[in-house]
Amino acid sequence: MINVRRRATLGLVAGAVAVATVTGVTINANAAEPAVAYSAAATAARSDVVTNPSLDIDAALRAAKATLKAAEKGGHRVTVVVLDRSGTVQVQLKGDGAGPQTAESAIRKAFTAASFGQPTSALAGRVTGQGATLRDIPGTLFLAGGVPVTVGGQIVGAIGVGGAPSGDLDEQYANAGTDTLR
């Protein structure tokens, strides 16, 4: 049987964990080891830490909205995806009436553009030939409609569009989104 003192200690610990979970506070399990907080500048100065710039959510949403607006103005029902540099979806907007295949197409086009740092239309010609080619890389799609987003020559994300009747139109709309970030 657990004694009263041990029960009280366990109750306090459980209560502290519950409060920490609800409030988002991190508990330092090893109180003897001081917690070290790094500023962004200190973190960037460390040789074992890399910084990967990416669009913030406001810029990603602004680009996605501009892309969707351009497609709607052109009379096309599309899905727009903005990925960060690591290929993670930041924003996905499915336009009214866009087909179910458009989301996957937009994601894969943006992923391809972010991965290779070029518009997918420029990459399409490089996937021909016998044997293994770029087309064999999982998650890629070599149809026009994906464009990288660069800042200062560095890739920070990508925009992919799926659903217009041609990849050239998808790419035109994706470029409308990148134009809002300049």
Secondary structure as UniProt FT lines:
FT   HELIX           4..23
FT   TURN            31..32
FT   HELIX           40..45
FT   TURN            47..48
FT   HELIX           57..73
FT   TURN            74..75
FT   STRAND          79..84
FT   TURN            85..86
FT   STRAND          89..94
FT   TURN            96..97
FT   HELIX           101..116
FT   HELIX           120..123
FT   HELIX           124..127
FT   HELIX           134..136
FT   TURN            138..139
FT   STRAND          146..151
FT   TURN            152..153
FT   STRAND          154..162
FT   HELIX           167..179
FT   TURN            180..181
//
